[in-house]
Amino acid sequence: MHITVLLQEAVDALRIRPSGIYVDGTFGSGGHSQLILEKLGENGRLFAFDKDMSAVTKGQSIKSKNFHIIHSKFSRIKQELQELGVSQVDGILLDLGVSSLQLEDTSRGFSFRLNGPLDMRMDTSQGRTAKEWIASVSEKHLREVIKNYGEERFAKQIARAVVATRSRQPIITTLQLAEIVAKAVRPGKQNQNPATRTFQAIRIYLNQELEELSLILPECMGLLNQGGRLVVISFHSLEDRVVKRFMRDASYSDQLPRRLPIRDEDVQHHARPKLSLVGKAVRPKETEVVVNPRARSAVMRVAERVNIDDL
């Protein structure tokens, strides 16, 4: 059973108004959406998105006039909302984690502990599977993906082992790949499975997760009303780095050189910050991690929309 990470903390950070309009950009198993709906009044609305059709199907079982779920990836959220007549919202939540339901569904190919076909697509209706990609990718490109997206120091050895193995037999299952990686990684004191970083890297690359995140963050900022909150929960250091840098940069005004001979009225309005950081990064409490070990890597960052008149 999936346990929603930072459930109360994330919804509290949105500061729900009963009549407000909110977006759950990653519906998943619906934990955050259900709690948001409990806080909405008769005129409030919640739009949920997910590119995983199984999550959308689950969301369609929610019978509420305040709720609408859409099958869409991040980069289309603004367009989908505009088609529904929504141009501004009061809060947006992005939970970037892979759900327990996805990990434990062997047909999805996300888990290195359970045997299943090498798929790894968030949206199974389109795109290449991990099996197809691994069968044709060059050793150099595979090494770069594992190193850059997985931050794996044994990327060279893993890529070499994968290419050597596929020359003898096709790599078609998750356990096949996990075993190849385990043999290529130098033994050491590791708290995680040796295949963890490689599986993360391939999943992130195939689903263009970092690219989608980089596209949606500025669009989220533009969609927010004055005082609206953007709440993002990351589970990977690369994702968190993208979120942290975006929020930080949007919270700074453009810095002009000191003693520059320019009048205040000549400074462009776009130099003012667009976001205000809300508190520090939030991590799950120890009690939550004990109940749900998958929460241990979660990091939540919150920012509030300011200076909306500058757009």
Secondary structure, DSSP 4 states (H G I P E B T S, - for coil): ----TTHHHHHHHHT--TT-EEEES--TTSHHHHHHHHH--TT-EEEEEES-HHHHHHHTT---TTEEEEE--GGGHHHHHHHTT---EEEEEEE-SPPHHHHH-GGG---SSS--BS---SSTTSS--HHHHHHH--HHHHHHHHHHHH--TTHHHHHHHHHHHHTTS---BHHHHHHHHHHHSPP---SS-TTHHHHHHHHHHHTTHHHHHHHHHHHHHHHEEEEEEEEEEE-SHHHHHHHHHHHHHHTSPPPPPTT----GGGS-GGGS-SEEE-SS-B---HHHHHH-GGGGG-EEEEEEE--GGG-
